[in-house]
């Protein structure tokens, strides 16, 4: 630990805990990513199938100025993807 860290109490940066949203037996993890001063729509969809955890990560080209708004849009898009593709999103 450096002198300034000891003097000013710097602590390691913690990754935020992302709460899953359950939708039709799938779990959606909104995790929009900073892209300059905006946030890119991103996240992960998971589901356990035959005892195996399947996962689909996606990043969209959409960018929004608010992380909360970006995460909400990701959730809507993830639900639409689940409704349209079902378990085939994992193939």
N, C-alpha and C positions, 0 to 999 in steps of 0.2 A: 504494500500500500504506500502510495506517495505521500510526501509531506502535506500537500494541499488537501488531499483526500482525508488525511487524519485531522487536519485543522478544521475543515469545513463540513465534515461528515458526509462525504459522497457515498452513495450506496449503489450497488449494481442495478441496472435497469431490469425490471421484471416484465416478462411477457404477459399481456392481459389474458385472463381466462375467458374463453369463448363458450358461452352457454349454447347448447344444442336446442333446436326447435324441432319437435317431433311432428311429422306430417305424413299420414298414410303409411305408417311403419318405417319411414325413412327418417334420418336425422340430418338436419340442415345446420351448418355452422357458418354464419355470415362472418366474413373477415376481409372487408374492403381494405385495399392497400393504398398507402399514401403515394401520390404521383404528383410531385411538385406541390402546389398549394391546393390540390384537389384529391379526391379518392376514387380509385378504380374499383369497379364492381368485381368482387372476388369472394370465393368461399368454397365449401366442401359439402358434399352430400354423401352420407354413409348408410349402409344397411347390412345387417347380418343375414346371410343367405347360406343355408345348410351348414351352420356353425362357423362360417368364414366371414370376416368383416370385409365388405367391399367398400371402396371409396372412389369418388369421382371429384376431382378438384377442377374448378374452372375460373377463368379470368376473362372478363368481358372488356370490350373497348370503351364502354360507357364510363365517363368520369363525372363526379358530382362534387360540389363544394363542401358538403357536410358528411362526415363519417356515418352518422346515424341514418341520414337519408340514403346513403349508398348501401348500407347494410339492409335497410328496409327494401330497397329495390332488388338487392340480391335475393332476399327471401321470396319476393314475389316471382322473380324469374326462376328460382329453384323449384318452387311449387309448380309453375307452368311446365318446366322440364320434366318433373316427376309425373305430372298428369299426362303428358304427351308420350313419354318414352318408358316409363315404369322402370323395371329392373334392367332393361336393355342399355341404360346409360353406363353400366359397368362393363360393357363388352367392347 
